[in-house]
Amino acid sequence: MEIKLITRDKIDKVKWDSCVHFANNGHLFGYTWYLDNVAKDWDGLVEGDYESVFPLIHKEMSFGVKALHMPDLLGKSGIYSIHILSKIRLGNFIAAIPSEYKIRDIRFNEAVGPSSLSGISNTEHTEYHLLLKNNWEGIAKNYSKELLDVLQDKIFQKFMADSSISPEVLTDFYMENHPNAKEENKHTYLRIIYNLMHRGTGFISGMRNEKGDLIAANYFAFSHGRMISLIPVWKGEIGKKSLWKLTDMLIQSNSGKPMKFDFNISMAGDFGADHFGAEKVIYRGLHENNLKGIKKWFNR
């Protein structure tokens, strides 16, 4: 098994994206254009002729320390592969990470199971996925009482869904209302949204109250048999519950299809995916700091 490090400027974009597209665990987050937008600097580990690919997203910290990190807008990452992600394959990829990266913050996608990481210290992270293959009535049987009460509440029935929201309005609303919003991410969101719209992948939708004020919005992206909640944002508790209603409307319109709804909670905060009866999914990460002394203290 040959694994080589390829700098971003030397990566064959077509081959990389083809690997992500046809990978057993392909995901929107693995495409070069998405990585280019969310990461300032990244290179890739590549197996063979792009049979498996693994982005290494890096930055420089205090004292010139080089670190692998997860950008704000990337909940999880590779390895993406057309092969089974066995313990041997994963171990070889981890061993191929250059030793210069003394700090490693990596979150793998859910295809990297505990058996693949046995013997390697790792952390657990939680995701929620909802299978949409059943009809809506079957899905709704697992809704919480609180969610069902919201769907039946006359107040929320007066609210209207709006699919004419522009990317600029969505990002401005996000900056005003999301607790983790950072000004430097605003244009990144716009670039991602316009890239997705150009590819015909997903749409913006929001909810307005009876006065016509926007109180919740999201970008829903489609990739690899899943609908991804990409940019969820709401204003206050009423806004959050109106986003529940909007999400339920999309679940209804896509129920019976062979796909799953990815709540992507690393970007959703306290949205409350468990109210939808979604399956709890564990994905794993490496969080290592191999520095010593004052360098370790300054780069905690």
C-alpha positions as CSV (number, residue, x, y, z in Angstrom):
1,M,0.0,0.0,0.0
2,E,1.7,3.2,-1.2
3,I,0.6,6.4,0.6
4,K,2.2,9.7,-0.5
5,L,1.9,13.3,0.7
6,I,0.9,15.6,-2.1
7,T,0.8,19.4,-1.6
8,R,-2.5,21.1,-2.5
9,D,-1.0,22.8,-5.6
10,K,0.0,19.3,-6.9
11,I,-3.2,17.5,-6.2
12,D,-5.1,16.2,-9.2
13,K,-8.4,17.8,-8.5
14,V,-10.4,15.5,-10.9
15,K,-8.9,12.3,-9.4
16,W,-9.4,13.5,-5.9
17,D,-13.0,14.5,-6.4
18,S,-13.7,11.3,-8.3
19,C,-12.4,9.3,-5.3
20,V,-14.7,11.3,-2.9
21,H,-17.6,10.9,-5.3
22,F,-17.3,7.1,-5.6
23,A,-16.0,6.4,-2.1
24,N,-17.9,4.1,0.2
25,N,-18.1,7.0,2.7
26,G,-18.1,9.9,0.3
27,H,-19.3,13.3,1.7
28,L,-19.8,16.9,0.6
29,F,-17.0,17.9,3.0
30,G,-14.4,15.9,1.0
31,Y,-14.5,17.7,-2.3
32,T,-11.5,20.0,-3.2
33,W,-13.7,23.0,-3.8
34,Y,-15.3,22.7,-0.3
35,L,-11.9,22.2,1.4
36,D,-10.5,25.2,-0.5
37,N,-13.3,27.4,0.8
38,V,-13.1,26.3,4.5
39,A,-9.4,25.8,4.9
40,K,-6.6,28.3,4.3
41,D,-3.9,25.6,4.0
42,W,-4.3,21.9,3.3
43,D,-2.5,19.1,1.7
44,G,-3.4,15.5,1.1
45,L,-2.4,11.9,1.8
46,V,-3.2,9.8,-1.3
47,E,-3.2,6.0,-1.6
48,G,-2.1,4.7,-5.0
49,D,-3.8,6.4,-7.9
50,Y,-6.3,8.3,-5.7
51,E,-7.9,5.1,-4.3
52,S,-8.1,6.7,-0.9
53,V,-7.6,10.4,0.0
54,F,-7.1,12.1,3.4
55,P,-7.0,15.9,3.7
56,L,-4.5,17.3,6.1
57,I,-5.7,20.8,7.1
58,H,-2.9,22.7,8.8
59,K,-1.9,26.0,10.4
60,E,1.0,27.5,12.1
61,M,0.8,28.3,15.9
62,S,3.0,30.0,18.5
63,F,6.8,29.4,18.2
64,G,6.3,28.2,14.6
65,V,4.5,25.0,15.8
66,K,2.7,23.3,12.9
67,A,-0.7,21.8,13.8
68,L,-3.5,19.8,12.1
69,H,-6.9,21.3,12.9
70,M,-10.5,21.3,12.0
71,P,-11.8,24.6,10.6
72,D,-15.0,26.0,12.0
73,L,-17.1,25.0,9.0
74,L,-15.9,21.4,8.8
75,G,-17.6,19.1,11.2
76,K,-15.8,15.9,10.2
77,S,-13.4,14.8,7.5
78,G,-11.8,11.8,5.7
79,I,-10.3,9.3,5.1
80,Y,-12.4,8.8,1.9
81,S,-11.8,5.5,0.1
82,I,-13.2,3.0,-2.4
83,H,-11.7,0.3,-0.1
84,I,-12.8,-0.9,3.3
85,L,-11.3,1.3,6.0
86,S,-9.6,-1.5,7.8
87,K,-7.4,-1.1,10.9
88,I,-4.3,-1.7,8.7
89,R,-5.3,0.9,6.1
90,L,-6.2,3.5,8.8
91,G,-3.0,2.8,10.7
92,N,-0.9,3.3,7.6
93,F,-2.5,6.6,6.9
94,I,-2.0,7.8,10.5
95,A,1.6,6.7,10.3
96,A,2.0,8.6,7.1
97,I,1.1,11.9,8.7
98,P,4.3,14.0,8.8
99,S,6.0,14.1,12.2
100,E,6.3,17.9,12.0
101,Y,2.7,18.2,13.0
102,K,3.1,18.0,16.8
103,I,-0.5,18.9,17.4
104,R,-3.2,16.9,15.7
105,D,-6.9,17.7,15.9
106,I,-8.7,15.3,13.5
107,R,-12.3,14.3,13.4
108,F,-12.9,11.3,11.1
109,N,-16.3,10.6,9.5
110,E,-18.6,7.8,10.9
111,A,-17.1,5.2,8.6
112,V,-14.0,5.0,10.8
113,G,-15.2,2.6,13.4
114,P,-13.7,1.7,16.8
115,S,-12.2,-1.5,15.5
116,S,-10.2,0.5,13.0
117,L,-8.8,2.6,15.8
118,S,-8.2,-0.2,18.4
119,G,-5.0,0.5,20.2
120,I,-5.0,4.2,19.2
121,S,-6.2,6.7,21.7
122,N,-9.2,8.5,20.3
123,T,-12.2,10.6,21.3
124,E,-15.9,10.2,20.6
125,H,-18.2,12.7,18.9
126,T,-21.9,12.5,18.4
127,E,-23.9,12.9,15.2
128,Y,-27.6,12.3,14.5
129,H,-29.0,10.7,11.3
130,L,-32.6,10.1,10.4
131,L,-33.5,7.4,7.8
132,L,-36.2,8.7,5.4
133,K,-37.0,5.4,3.7
134,N,-40.3,5.0,5.7
135,N,-43.4,7.1,5.1
136,W,-43.8,10.2,7.2
137,E,-46.4,8.6,9.5
138,G,-43.9,5.9,10.4
139,I,-41.1,8.4,11.0
140,A,-43.3,10.7,13.1
141,K,-44.1,7.8,15.5
142,N,-40.7,8.4,16.9
143,Y,-41.1,12.2,17.3
144,S,-41.0,13.6,20.9
145,K,-44.2,14.9,22.5
146,E,-42.6,18.4,22.5
147,L,-42.0,18.3,18.8
148,L,-45.5,17.0,18.1
149,D,-47.0,19.7,20.2
150,V,-45.1,22.3,18.2
151,L,-46.4,20.9,14.9
152,Q,-49.9,21.1,16.2
153,D,-49.6,24.5,17.8
154,K,-51.8,27.1,16.1
155,I,-49.1,29.7,16.6
156,F,-46.6,27.9,14.4
157,Q,-49.3,27.0,11.9
158,K,-49.5,30.7,11.1
159,F,-45.8,30.9,10.2
160,M,-44.9,30.6,6.6
161,A,-42.0,28.9,4.9
162,D,-39.9,31.1,2.5
163,S,-37.8,29.6,-0.3
164,S,-36.9,33.0,-1.8
165,I,-34.2,33.9,0.7
166,S,-31.0,35.1,-0.9
167,P,-27.5,33.8,0.2
168,E,-26.8,37.3,1.5
169,V,-29.9,37.4,3.7
170,L,-29.1,34.0,5.1
171,T,-25.5,34.8,6.0
172,D,-26.5,38.2,7.5
173,F,-29.2,36.4,9.6
174,Y,-26.5,33.9,10.6
175,M,-24.1,36.6,11.7
176,E,-26.8,38.3,13.7
177,N,-28.1,35.3,15.5
178,H,-25.7,32.3,15.7
179,P,-23.7,32.3,19.0
180,N,-20.6,31.0,17.2
181,A,-20.7,33.3,14.2
182,K,-17.4,34.8,13.2
183,E,-17.1,37.7,10.8
184,E,-14.3,36.0,8.9
185,N,-16.6,33.1,8.1
186,K,-19.3,35.2,6.4
187,H,-17.7,35.2,3.0
188,T,-16.8,31.6,3.3
189,Y,-20.4,30.7,3.8
190,L,-21.3,32.8,0.8
191,R,-18.7,31.1,-1.4
192,I,-20.0,27.6,-0.2
193,I,-23.6,28.5,-0.9
194,Y,-22.9,29.9,-4.4
195,N,-20.8,26.8,-5.2
196,L,-23.6,24.6,-4.1
197,M,-26.3,26.6,-6.0
198,H,-24.1,26.5,-9.1
199,R,-24.0,22.8,-8.9
200,G,-27.7,22.6,-8.3
201,T,-27.1,20.9,-4.9
202,G,-29.5,22.0,-2.3
203,F,-31.5,25.1,-1.4
204,I,-32.1,27.8,1.1
205,S,-35.3,27.8,3.1
206,G,-36.6,29.8,6.1
207,M,-39.5,30.5,8.3
208,R,-41.2,33.9,8.8
209,N,-43.6,34.7,11.6
210,E,-47.1,36.3,11.1
211,K,-45.5,39.7,10.8
212,G,-43.2,38.5,8.0
213,D,-40.0,38.6,10.1
214,L,-37.4,35.9,9.4
215,I,-37.0,33.9,12.5
216,A,-35.2,30.7,11.2
217,A,-33.3,29.6,8.2
218,N,-31.0,26.9,6.8
219,Y,-29.2,25.7,3.8
220,F,-30.0,22.1,3.0
221,A,-27.4,20.4,0.8
222,F,-27.7,17.0,-1.0
223,S,-24.7,14.7,-1.2
224,H,-24.1,10.9,-1.2
225,G,-27.6,9.8,-0.4
226,R,-28.1,12.3,2.4
227,M,-29.8,15.7,3.0
228,I,-27.4,17.8,5.1
229,S,-28.5,20.5,7.5
230,L,-25.6,22.8,6.6
231,I,-26.3,26.3,8.0
232,P,-29.0,26.1,10.6
233,V,-29.8,29.4,12.5
234,W,-32.7,30.7,14.5
235,K,-33.8,33.7,16.6
236,G,-34.8,32.8,20.1
237,E,-36.8,29.7,21.3
238,I,-39.7,30.5,18.9
239,G,-37.2,30.6,16.0
240,K,-35.7,27.2,17.0
241,K,-39.1,25.5,17.2
242,S,-40.1,27.1,13.9
243,L,-37.0,25.5,12.4
244,W,-38.3,22.2,13.8
245,K,-41.4,22.8,11.8
246,L,-39.4,23.6,8.7
247,T,-37.3,20.5,9.1
248,D,-40.4,18.4,9.5
249,M,-41.8,19.8,6.3
250,L,-38.7,18.7,4.4
251,I,-38.8,15.3,6.1
252,Q,-42.4,14.9,4.9
253,S,-41.6,15.9,1.4
254,N,-38.6,13.5,1.2
255,S,-40.0,10.6,3.2
256,G,-40.1,7.3,1.4
257,K,-36.9,8.1,-0.4
258,P,-33.7,6.0,0.0
259,M,-31.8,8.7,1.8
260,K,-31.0,10.0,5.3
261,F,-31.3,13.4,7.0
262,D,-27.9,14.4,8.4
263,F,-28.5,16.9,11.3
264,N,-24.8,17.8,11.2
265,I,-25.0,18.9,14.8
266,S,-21.4,20.0,15.0
267,M,-22.7,23.1,13.2
268,A,-26.3,23.1,14.7
269,G,-25.5,23.5,18.4
270,D,-28.5,22.8,20.6
271,F,-31.0,22.3,17.8
272,G,-32.5,19.2,19.4
273,A,-32.1,16.5,16.8
274,D,-33.1,13.8,19.3
275,H,-36.7,15.2,19.2
276,F,-37.0,13.7,15.7
277,G,-36.2,10.2,16.8
278,A,-32.9,10.4,14.9
279,E,-30.3,7.7,15.3
280,K,-27.3,8.6,17.4
281,V,-24.1,8.0,15.4
282,I,-20.6,8.1,16.9
283,Y,-17.6,9.4,14.9
284,R,-14.1,9.5,16.3
285,G,-11.2,11.8,16.5
286,L,-7.6,12.2,17.3
287,H,-6.6,15.0,19.7
288,E,-2.9,14.9,20.4
289,N,-0.4,17.5,21.6
290,N,3.1,16.1,21.5
291,L,4.8,19.3,22.5
292,K,6.7,19.8,25.8
293,G,7.4,22.6,28.2
294,I,6.5,26.2,27.4
295,K,5.6,25.4,23.8
296,K,2.9,23.0,25.0
297,W,1.6,25.6,27.4
298,F,1.3,28.3,24.8
299,N,-0.3,25.9,22.3
300,R,-3.0,24.3,24.4
